Amino acid sequence: MTSKELYLYIKEGMRLPVCIYKDNKKILPKEEPLQASFIIDGKDSLSSLIEYISKDEELQFFQNSYYENFIYLKNKQNYIILVGPVALEPIRRAAISNLIRNRAITYNKRKVLFDYYSSIIQINDRQFYICGKLIETLLLNHNPSNEINNNNNNLLP
């Protein structure tokens, strides 16, 4: 299975936002999926989540400080699959007010952030866990010898 196929299984089959990295460099997709940390401080997905990732675990489920949920998987060939952000419940105005009170965001970002939260995919805890386990199975079966090259002409739009 190639990275392109793995990407399609997750993005189109599971309808989840996903990025695939090889040796900490993003190979799919070309454009970064929108995320609260990008809206607030312009950070890309992987670098904004480093503090939440345990080096010892290959499969991780976590929520960042902006109430976004992610699935992180890493295999022995240094492929990283980052799925998310997704919401496990509706993100209410009170949560955004909490972020303002805790100085995680400024008051003028509240509307943009609320609109963003309204647009992210919402799944339940069980779906979140099952998607992670399915992706883990796909990644374990990922054979880098079939890998596409890093030439952008071969990557998805």
N, CA, C and O atoms as a DFTB+ gen file, in Angstrom:
628 C
 N C O
     1  1       0.845      -1.173       0.000
     2  2       0.000       0.000       0.000
     3  2       0.893       1.241       0.000
     4  3       1.878       1.308       0.735
     5  1       0.546       2.194      -0.811
     6  2       1.328       3.431      -0.876
     7  2       0.753       4.459       0.103
     8  3      -0.349       4.285       0.624
     9  1       1.504       5.519       0.341
    10  2       1.018       6.610       1.189
    11  2      -0.231       7.234       0.576
    12  3      -1.150       7.635       1.291
    13  1      -0.257       7.312      -0.733
    14  2      -1.412       7.881      -1.421
    15  2      -2.670       7.048      -1.143
    16  3      -3.740       7.603      -0.893
    17  1      -2.538       5.725      -1.185
    18  2      -3.678       4.849      -0.902
    19  2      -4.103       4.970       0.559
    20  3      -5.295       5.051       0.856
    21  1      -3.144       4.982       1.458
    22  2      -3.434       5.123       2.882
    23  2      -4.150       6.445       3.143
    24  3      -5.134       6.492       3.881
    25  1      -3.653       7.505       2.539
    26  2      -4.280       8.827       2.659
    27  2      -5.734       8.777       2.185
    28  3      -6.628       9.291       2.856
    29  1      -5.965       8.156       1.024
    30  2      -7.325       8.071       0.477
    31  2      -8.250       7.250       1.369
    32  3      -9.411       7.620       1.548
    33  1      -7.770       6.153       1.928
    34  2      -8.593       5.333       2.824
    35  2      -9.074       6.144       4.016
    36  3     -10.230       6.032       4.424
    37  1      -8.192       6.957       4.571
    38  2      -8.561       7.740       5.749
    39  2      -9.416       8.940       5.363
    40  3     -10.482       9.159       5.939
    41  1      -8.947       9.720       4.387
    42  2      -9.644      10.962       3.999
    43  2     -10.996      10.693       3.354
    44  3     -12.003      11.282       3.748
    45  1     -11.023       9.810       2.370
    46  2     -12.263       9.562       1.635
    47  2     -13.105       8.455       2.262
    48  3     -14.331       8.550       2.312
    49  1     -12.439       7.405       2.739
    50  2     -13.178       6.283       3.312
    51  2     -13.754       6.576       4.679
    52  3     -14.906       6.242       4.957
    53  1     -12.964       7.197       5.531
    54  2     -13.409       7.496       6.891
    55  2     -13.909       8.925       7.028
    56  3     -14.508       9.281       8.043
    57  1     -13.668       9.743       6.015
    58  2     -14.086      11.154       6.011
    59  2     -13.474      11.939       7.171
    60  3     -14.151      12.719       7.841
    61  1     -12.172      11.712       7.392
    62  2     -11.464      12.400       8.466
    63  2     -10.305      13.202       7.898
    64  3      -9.690      12.783       6.917
    65  1      -9.996      14.349       8.497
    66  2      -8.817      15.100       8.057
    67  2      -7.552      14.340       8.444
    68  3      -7.465      13.804       9.549
    69  1      -6.574      14.291       7.547
    70  2      -5.369      13.498       7.799
    71  2      -4.161      14.139       7.148
    72  3      -4.266      14.754       6.086
    73  1      -3.010      13.991       7.792
    74  2      -1.708      14.339       7.217
    75  2      -0.808      13.126       7.379
    76  3      -0.863      12.427       8.391
    77  1       0.021      12.886       6.372
    78  2       0.993      11.803       6.436
    79  2       2.383      12.418       6.351
    80  3       2.659      13.250       5.487
    81  1       3.255      11.990       7.267
    82  2       4.621      12.489       7.354
    83  2       5.590      11.318       7.201
    84  3       5.295      10.194       7.609
    85  1       6.727      11.593       6.616
    86  2       7.827      10.633       6.556
    87  2       9.048      11.359       7.084
    88  3       9.415      12.409       6.557
    89  1       9.686      10.817       8.119
    90  2      10.834      11.464       8.753
    91  2      10.519      12.917       9.140
    92  3      11.330      13.817       8.925
    93  1       9.330      13.126       9.710
    94  2       8.831      14.425      10.191
    95  2       8.623      15.468       9.094
    96  3       8.484      16.651       9.402
    97  1       8.599      15.062       7.825
    98  2       8.298      15.969       6.715
    99  2       6.969      15.550       6.102
   100  3       6.772      14.384       5.759
   101  1       6.059      16.513       5.968
   102  2       4.732      16.212       5.436
   103  2       4.840      15.812       3.975
   104  3       5.449      16.517       3.170
   105  1       4.237      14.662       3.635
   106  2       4.211      14.241       2.239
   107  2       2.802      14.323       1.646
   108  3       2.664      14.475       0.432
   109  1       1.769      14.229       2.458
   110  2       0.392      14.367       1.998
   111  2      -0.434      15.023       3.084
   112  3      -0.203      14.730       4.257
   113  1      -1.368      15.880       2.776
   114  2      -1.646      16.545       1.507
   115  2      -0.718      17.737       1.328
   116  3       0.093      18.050       2.199
   117  1      -0.853      18.389       0.193
   118  2      -0.014      19.568      -0.061
   119  2      -0.369      20.694       0.905
   120  3       0.511      21.395       1.405
   121  1      -1.659      20.860       1.161
   122  2      -2.121      21.951       2.025
   123  2      -2.451      21.420       3.406
   124  3      -3.004      20.330       3.555
   125  1      -2.109      22.193       4.398
   126  2      -2.340      21.837       5.795
   127  2      -3.833      21.918       6.117
   128  3      -4.475      22.911       5.775
   129  1      -4.409      20.881       6.777
   130  2      -5.800      21.013       7.224
   131  2      -5.893      22.116       8.283
   132  3      -4.974      22.294       9.083
   133  1      -6.983      22.836       8.281
   134  2      -7.158      23.925       9.235
   135  2      -7.225      23.377      10.650
   136  3      -7.798      22.317      10.898
   137  1      -6.636      24.110      11.559
   138  2      -6.560      23.706      12.961
   139  2      -6.528      24.970      13.800
   140  3      -6.037      26.003      13.343
   141  1      -7.049      24.904      15.029
   142  2      -7.111      26.089      15.895
   143  2      -5.739      26.704      16.124
   144  3      -5.607      27.928      16.127
   145  1      -4.715      25.878      16.316
   146  2      -3.384      26.432      16.570
   147  2      -2.871      27.228      15.373
   148  3      -2.102      28.174      15.544
   149  1      -3.291      26.853      14.162
   150  2      -2.900      27.614      12.979
   151  2      -3.634      28.958      12.964
   152  3      -3.043      29.986      12.633
   153  1      -4.902      28.947      13.315
   154  2      -5.695      30.179      13.363
   155  2      -5.120      31.133      14.413
   156  3      -5.025      32.339      14.181
   157  1      -4.742      30.590      15.555
   158  2      -4.305      31.417      16.670
   159  2      -2.848      31.850      16.550
   160  3      -2.549      33.037      16.685
   161  1      -1.932      30.908      16.299
   162  2      -0.521      31.287      16.241
   163  2       0.205      30.893      14.965
   164  3       1.425      31.042      14.897
   165  1      -0.487      30.401      13.958
   166  2       0.149      30.096      12.686
   167  2       1.012      28.839      12.686
   168  3       1.796      28.640      11.758
   169  1       0.887      27.986      13.701
   170  2       1.688      26.760      13.767
   171  2       1.063      25.661      12.906
   172  3      -0.160      25.558      12.809
   173  1       1.922      24.836      12.278
   174  2       1.401      23.710      11.516
   175  2       1.014      22.577      12.469
   176  3       1.340      22.608      13.656
   177  1       0.317      21.582      11.929
   178  2      -0.257      20.519      12.750
   179  2       0.741      19.810      13.642
   180  3       0.579      19.798      14.862
   181  1       1.758      19.225      13.061
   182  2       2.669      18.389      13.841
   183  2       3.439      19.196      14.885
   184  3       3.543      18.766      16.034
   185  1       3.972      20.338      14.514
   186  2       4.761      21.121      15.472
   187  2       3.908      21.665      16.619
   188  3       4.417      21.869      17.721
   189  1       2.624      21.900      16.375
   190  2       1.766      22.410      17.445
   191  2       1.348      21.323      18.422
   192  3       0.825      21.620      19.496
   193  1       1.575      20.053      18.055
   194  2       1.110      18.954      18.892
   195  2       2.228      18.183      19.593
   196  3       1.954      17.237      20.331
   197  1       3.459      18.571      19.375
   198  2       4.607      17.848      19.934
   199  2       4.482      17.655      21.449
   200  3       4.834      16.595      21.966
   201  1       3.991      18.657      22.152
   202  2       3.897      18.565      23.610
   203  2       2.915      17.491      24.086
   204  3       2.994      17.057      25.235
   205  1       1.998      17.058      23.228
   206  2       0.998      16.064      23.605
   207  2       1.415      14.634      23.253
   208  3       0.790      13.675      23.705
   209  1       2.458      14.496      22.455
   210  2       2.834      13.194      21.905
   211  2       3.869      12.514      22.792
   212  3       4.913      13.090      23.101
   213  1       3.570      11.287      23.194
   214  2       4.503      10.483      23.970
   215  2       5.432       9.753      23.001
   216  3       4.973       9.175      22.015
   217  1       6.709       9.779      23.273
   218  2       7.688       9.126      22.388
   219  2       7.596       7.605      22.456
   220  3       8.060       6.919      21.546
   221  1       7.002       7.067      23.529
   222  2       7.004       5.627      23.753
   223  2       5.846       4.874      23.099
   224  3       5.894       3.649      22.991
   225  1       4.825       5.576      22.668
   226  2       3.636       4.902      22.149
   227  2       3.488       5.121      20.651
   228  3       3.694       6.223      20.142
   229  1       3.125       4.045      19.956
   230  2       2.925       4.145      18.507
   231  2       1.551       4.694      18.166
   232  3       1.423       5.449      17.202
   233  1       0.514       4.341      18.927
   234  2      -0.851       4.815      18.700
   235  2      -1.270       5.651      19.898
   236  3      -1.203       5.196      21.040
   237  1      -1.708       6.888      19.627
   238  2      -2.133       7.777      20.699
   239  2      -3.408       8.522      20.310
   240  3      -3.580       8.931      19.161
   241  1      -4.283       8.688      21.273
   242  2      -5.491       9.479      21.126
   243  2      -5.364      10.615      22.133
   244  3      -5.103      10.363      23.310
   245  1      -5.543      11.853      21.701
   246  2      -5.407      12.947      22.659
   247  2      -6.211      14.158      22.225
   248  3      -6.632      14.278      21.074
   249  1      -6.410      15.057      23.193
   250  2      -7.078      16.336      22.953
   251  2      -6.092      17.436      23.292
   252  3      -5.434      17.392      24.332
   253  1      -5.988      18.439      22.400
   254  2      -5.090      19.557      22.700
   255  2      -5.812      20.598      23.551
   256  3      -6.982      20.422      23.891
   257  1      -5.126      21.665      23.890
   258  2      -5.703      22.680      24.769
   259  2      -6.796      23.508      24.098
   260  3      -7.446      24.321      24.755
   261  1      -7.006      23.311      22.796
   262  2      -8.082      24.002      22.076
   263  2      -9.288      23.099      21.845
   264  3     -10.124      23.397      20.992
   265  1      -9.392      22.003      22.587
   266  2     -10.513      21.067      22.541
   267  2     -10.606      20.277      21.233
   268  3     -11.664      19.740      20.904
   269  1      -9.509      20.208      20.497
   270  2      -9.479      19.415      19.269
   271  2      -8.912      18.033      19.603
   272  3      -8.024      17.906      20.446
   273  1      -9.430      17.009      18.938
   274  2      -8.999      15.642      19.193
   275  2      -8.231      15.113      17.995
   276  3      -8.556      15.410      16.845
   277  1      -7.193      14.313      18.291
   278  2      -6.311      13.792      17.257
   279  2      -5.982      12.326      17.513
   280  3      -6.026      11.839      18.643
   281  1      -5.653      11.649      16.429
   282  2      -5.089      10.304      16.486
   283  2      -3.694      10.429      15.890
   284  3      -3.516      10.979      14.802
   285  1      -2.714       9.916      16.611
   286  2      -1.323       9.961      16.174
   287  2      -0.811       8.530      16.108
   288  3      -0.928       7.772      17.070
   289  1      -0.238       8.166      14.954
   290  2       0.360       6.844      14.792
   291  2       1.728       6.992      14.163
   292  3       1.933       7.819      13.274
   293  1       2.657       6.185      14.632
   294  2       3.997       6.187      14.055
   295  2       4.436       4.737      13.921
   296  3       4.248       3.934      14.835
   297  1       5.030       4.406      12.758
   298  2       5.525       3.035      12.595
   299  2       7.044       3.012      12.594
   300  3       7.693       4.052      12.702
   301  1       7.598       1.830      12.473
   302  2       9.059       1.652      12.561
   303  2       9.807       2.264      11.381
   304  3      11.009       2.510      11.482
   305  1       9.123       2.517      10.262
   306  2       9.763       3.134       9.094
   307  2       9.689       4.658       9.138
   308  3       9.963       5.321       8.138
   309  1       9.318       5.221      10.298
   310  2       9.222       6.667      10.502
   311  2       8.101       7.338       9.721
   312  3       8.198       8.518       9.383
   313  1       7.036       6.594       9.433
   314  2       5.824       7.202       8.882
   315  2       4.961       7.636      10.051
   316  3       4.795       6.897      11.021
   317  1       4.414       8.840       9.954
   318  2       3.503       9.350      10.973
   319  2       2.183       9.664      10.292
   320  3       2.142      10.313       9.247
   321  1       1.111       9.194      10.899
   322  2      -0.231       9.526      10.448
   323  2      -0.831      10.403      11.540
   324  3      -0.883      10.004      12.703
   325  1      -1.280      11.586      11.169
   326  2      -1.925      12.497      12.113
   327  2      -3.344      12.734      11.618
   328  3      -3.556      13.373      10.588
   329  1      -4.297      12.221      12.353
   330  2      -5.706      12.345      11.985
   331  2      -6.344      13.378      12.901
   332  3      -6.196      13.320      14.122
   333  1      -7.049      14.316      12.302
   334  2      -7.727      15.337      13.078
   335  2      -7.442      16.709      12.510
   336  3      -6.649      16.849      11.579
   337  1      -8.063      17.686      13.046
   338  2      -8.842      17.694      14.262
   339  2     -10.269      17.204      14.056
   340  3     -10.863      17.379      12.991
   341  1     -10.799      16.587      15.101
   342  2     -12.207      16.223      15.170
   343  2     -12.718      16.640      16.538
   344  3     -11.946      16.816      17.481
   345  1     -14.028      16.792      16.628
   346  2     -14.665      17.117      17.907
   347  2     -15.407      15.875      18.380
   348  3     -16.054      15.192      17.586
   349  1     -15.313      15.587      19.664
   350  2     -16.038      14.447      20.229
   351  2     -17.367      14.877      20.836
   352  3     -18.179      14.046      21.243
   353  1     -17.567      16.157      20.886
   354  2     -18.833      16.749      21.322
   355  2     -18.855      18.175      20.799
   356  3     -17.806      18.721      20.457
   357  1     -20.033      18.790      20.730
   358  2     -20.060      20.177      20.244
   359  2     -19.233      21.088      21.150
   360  3     -19.275      20.968      22.374
   361  1     -18.489      21.991      20.536
   362  2     -17.680      22.936      21.312
   363  2     -18.524      24.194      21.494
   364  3     -18.851      24.891      20.534
   365  1     -18.857      24.457      22.716
   366  2     -19.795      25.528      23.034
   367  2     -19.053      26.856      23.283
   368  3     -17.836      26.897      23.464
   369  1     -19.834      27.914      23.281
   370  2     -19.278      29.252      23.519
   371  2     -18.560      29.328      24.874
   372  3     -17.581      30.060      25.021
   373  1     -19.051      28.575      25.853
   374  2     -18.420      28.585      27.178
   375  2     -16.974      28.091      27.101
   376  3     -16.108      28.594      27.817
   377  1     -16.710      27.109      26.235
   378  2     -15.345      26.597      26.080
   379  2     -14.443      27.682      25.492
   380  3     -13.289      27.823      25.897
   381  1     -14.967      28.437      24.546
   382  2     -14.193      29.522      23.944
   383  2     -13.956      30.622      24.983
   384  3     -12.868      31.195      25.045
   385  1     -14.967      30.911      25.790
   386  2     -14.795      31.890      26.872
   387  2     -13.713      31.436      27.841
   388  3     -12.931      32.248      28.336
   389  1     -13.670      30.124      28.111
   390  2     -12.611      29.563      28.963
   391  2     -11.234      29.820      28.375
   392  3     -10.309      30.184      29.102
   393  1     -11.085      29.636      27.074
   394  2      -9.804      29.882      26.405
   395  2      -9.390      31.345      26.538
   396  3      -8.212      31.648      26.729
   397  1     -10.360      32.245      26.437
   398  2     -10.081      33.679      26.593
   399  2      -9.647      33.966      28.033
   400  3      -8.667      34.673      28.267
   401  1     -10.396      33.405      29.003
   402  2     -10.051      33.618      30.418
   403  2      -8.668      33.072      30.760
   404  3      -7.943      33.661      31.562
   405  1      -8.309      31.954      30.154
   406  2      -7.002      31.335      30.410
   407  2      -5.897      31.932      29.546
   408  3      -4.756      31.471      29.569
   409  1      -6.252      32.961      28.786
   410  2      -5.314      33.681      27.916
   411  2      -4.705      32.809      26.818
   412  3      -3.602      33.076      26.340
   413  1      -5.436      31.767      26.426
   414  2      -4.973      30.936      25.312
   415  2      -5.276      31.618      23.981
   416  3      -4.559      31.437      22.996
   417  1      -6.359      32.411      23.970
   418  2      -6.704      33.178      22.766
   419  2      -7.096      34.595      23.177
   420  3      -7.411      34.862      24.337
   421  1      -7.067      35.491      22.197
   422  2      -7.500      36.858      22.463
   423  2      -8.995      36.983      22.166
   424  3      -9.570      36.185      21.425
   425  1      -9.593      37.985      22.752
   426  2     -11.032      38.204      22.612
   427  2     -11.437      38.382      21.148
   428  3     -12.507      37.929      20.743
   429  1     -10.586      39.040      20.352
   430  2     -10.955      39.300      18.959
   431  2     -10.923      38.046      18.086
   432  3     -11.376      38.099      16.943
   433  1     -10.407      36.929      18.579
   434  2     -10.392      35.673      17.805
   435  2     -11.608      34.793      18.093
   436  3     -11.762      33.739      17.475
   437  1     -12.472      35.206      19.017
   438  2     -13.559      34.344      19.463
   439  2     -14.532      33.982      18.347
   440  3     -14.941      32.824      18.259
   441  1     -14.916      34.920      17.499
   442  2     -15.870      34.615      16.426
   443  2     -15.251      33.697      15.381
   444  3     -15.885      32.741      14.935
   445  1     -14.011      33.987      14.990
   446  2     -13.319      33.143      14.011
   447  2     -13.196      31.716      14.546
   448  3     -13.412      30.747      13.818
   449  1     -12.847      31.605      15.820
   450  2     -12.688      30.289      16.429
   451  2     -14.027      29.564      16.552
   452  3     -14.103      28.359      16.310
   453  1     -15.082      30.290      16.927
   454  2     -16.400      29.659      17.016
   455  2     -16.845      29.156      15.642
   456  3     -17.370      28.048      15.529
   457  1     -16.641      29.957      14.605
   458  2     -16.985      29.523      13.243
   459  2     -16.165      28.298      12.842
   460  3     -16.680      27.377      12.209
   461  1     -14.895      28.295      13.214
   462  2     -14.029      27.153      12.921
   463  2     -14.549      25.895      13.611
   464  3     -14.663      24.842      12.983
   465  1     -14.867      26.003      14.909
   466  2     -15.355      24.843      15.656
   467  2     -16.661      24.310      15.072
   468  3     -16.918      23.107      15.105
   469  1     -17.467      25.195      14.547
   470  2     -18.726      24.762      13.923
   471  2     -18.477      23.958      12.658
   472  3     -19.345      23.203      12.221
   473  1     -17.295      24.114      12.065
   474  2     -17.013      23.447      10.792
   475  2     -16.278      22.113      10.925
   476  3     -16.239      21.341       9.967
   477  1     -15.693      21.824      12.092
   478  2     -14.911      20.581      12.176
   479  2     -15.823      19.370      12.360
   480  3     -16.932      19.471      12.885
   481  1     -15.324      18.241      11.915
   482  2     -16.070      16.990      11.949
   483  2     -16.294      16.566      13.390
   484  3     -15.397      16.651      14.229
   485  1     -17.520      16.104      13.659
   486  2     -17.836      15.614      14.989
   487  2     -18.130      14.126      14.910
   488  3     -18.965      13.688      14.119
   489  1     -17.435      13.348      15.739
   490  2     -17.684      11.908      15.850
   491  2     -17.771      11.565      17.332
   492  3     -17.378      12.362      18.183
   493  1     -18.283      10.387      17.634
   494  2     -18.359      10.017      19.045
   495  2     -17.092       9.287      19.484
   496  3     -16.251       8.934      18.658
   497  1     -16.966       9.068      20.778
   498  2     -15.769       8.419      21.350
   499  2     -15.500       7.058      20.716
   500  3     -14.358       6.725      20.402
   501  1     -16.539       6.292      20.535
   502  2     -16.386       4.940      19.989
   503  2     -15.875       4.986      18.551
   504  3     -14.965       4.238      18.193
   505  1     -16.452       5.853      17.730
   506  2     -15.989       6.002      16.339
   507  2     -14.540       6.451      16.311
   508  3     -13.756       5.977      15.489
   509  1     -14.182       7.357      17.198
   510  2     -12.816       7.877      17.290
   511  2     -11.834       6.734      17.565
   512  3     -10.803       6.609      16.904
   513  1     -12.176       5.911      18.549
   514  2     -11.313       4.788      18.909
   515  2     -11.224       3.763      17.773
   516  3     -10.132       3.306      17.434
   517  1     -12.360       3.406      17.191
   518  2     -12.371       2.405      16.113
   519  2     -11.599       2.904      14.900
   520  3     -10.864       2.136      14.280
   521  1     -11.753       4.166      14.554
   522  2     -10.979       4.735      13.433
   523  2      -9.482       4.614      13.716
   524  3      -8.712       4.254      12.826
   525  1      -9.069       4.908      14.934
   526  2      -7.656       4.794      15.295
   527  2      -7.144       3.377      15.142
   528  3      -6.049       3.163      14.622
   529  1      -7.922       2.411      15.589
   530  2      -7.504       1.010      15.489
   531  2      -7.468       0.551      14.022
   532  3      -6.575      -0.203      13.636
   533  1      -8.415       0.993      13.219
   534  2      -8.406       0.646      11.783
   535  2      -7.187       1.256      11.087
   536  3      -6.529       0.597      10.283
   537  1      -6.899       2.501      11.400
   538  2      -5.749       3.169      10.794
   539  2      -4.456       2.492      11.242
   540  3      -3.518       2.357      10.456
   541  1      -4.406       2.070      12.499
   542  2      -3.234       1.347      12.995
   543  2      -3.023       0.065      12.178
   544  3      -1.893      -0.257      11.810
   545  1      -4.087      -0.650      11.902
   546  2      -3.991      -1.878      11.097
   547  2      -3.511      -1.558       9.687
   548  3      -2.668      -2.271       9.143
   549  1      -4.039      -0.495       9.093
   550  2      -3.595      -0.087       7.762
   551  2      -2.116       0.294       7.770
   552  3      -1.372      -0.089       6.867
   553  1      -1.692       1.041       8.779
   554  2      -0.301       1.487       8.851
   555  2       0.645       0.309       9.058
   556  3       1.740       0.287       8.496
   557  1       0.235      -0.663       9.856
   558  2       1.078      -1.844      10.059
   559  2       1.275      -2.618       8.761
   560  3       2.291      -3.288       8.572
   561  1       0.288      -2.517       7.865
   562  2       0.386      -3.194       6.579
   563  2       1.004      -2.313       5.496
   564  3       1.074      -2.712       4.334
   565  1       1.452      -1.114       5.878
   566  2       2.027      -0.160       4.931
   567  2       3.436      -0.608       4.560
   568  3       4.296      -0.736       5.431
   569  1       3.672      -0.843       3.294
   570  2       4.972      -1.321       2.822
   571  2       5.700      -0.190       2.106
   572  3       5.307       0.183       1.000
   573  1       6.751       0.365       2.709
   574  2       7.446       1.495       2.096
   575  2       8.110       1.164       0.765
   576  3       8.457       2.073       0.011
   577  1       8.293      -0.115       0.461
   578  2       8.922      -0.448      -0.818
   579  2       7.995      -0.102      -1.986
   580  3       8.447       0.052      -3.120
   581  1       6.707       0.018      -1.703
   582  2       5.745       0.420      -2.734
   583  2       5.534       1.925      -2.758
   584  3       4.686       2.431      -3.493
   585  1       6.302       2.630      -1.957
   586  2       6.079       4.058      -1.736
   587  2       6.241       4.892      -3.007
   588  3       7.093       4.626      -3.854
   589  1       5.384       5.914      -3.101
   590  2       5.539       6.891      -4.171
   591  2       6.759       7.738      -3.868
   592  3       7.154       7.857      -2.708
   593  1       7.363       8.328      -4.888
   594  2       8.509       9.188      -4.601
   595  2       8.020      10.541      -4.117
   596  3       6.824      10.826      -4.174
   597  1       8.911      11.356      -3.651
   598  2       8.538      12.645      -3.080
   599  2       8.317      13.726      -4.126
   600  3       8.165      14.896      -3.772
   601  1       8.295      13.369      -5.396
   602  2       8.027      14.326      -6.455
   603  2       6.580      14.787      -6.333
   604  3       5.666      13.963      -6.383
   605  1       6.358      16.090      -6.173
   606  2       5.017      16.625      -5.972
   607  2       4.074      16.326      -7.121
   608  3       2.860      16.422      -6.937
   609  1       4.566      15.971      -8.289
   610  2       3.690      15.650      -9.408
   611  2       2.893      14.387      -9.144
   612  3       1.836      14.186      -9.743
   613  1       3.385      13.529      -8.254
   614  2       2.698      12.288      -7.952
   615  2       1.763      12.388      -6.771
   616  3       1.053      11.427      -6.476
   617  1       1.736      13.516      -6.084
   618  2       0.918      13.650      -4.885
   619  2      -0.476      14.130      -5.231
   620  3      -0.720      14.700      -6.295
   621  1      -1.380      13.882      -4.305
   622  2      -2.757      14.335      -4.484
   623  2      -2.838      15.842      -4.400
   624  3      -1.976      16.483      -3.797
   625  1      -3.869      16.413      -5.001
   626  2      -4.052      17.873      -4.875
   627  2      -4.404      18.261      -3.454
   628  3      -4.593      19.443      -3.165
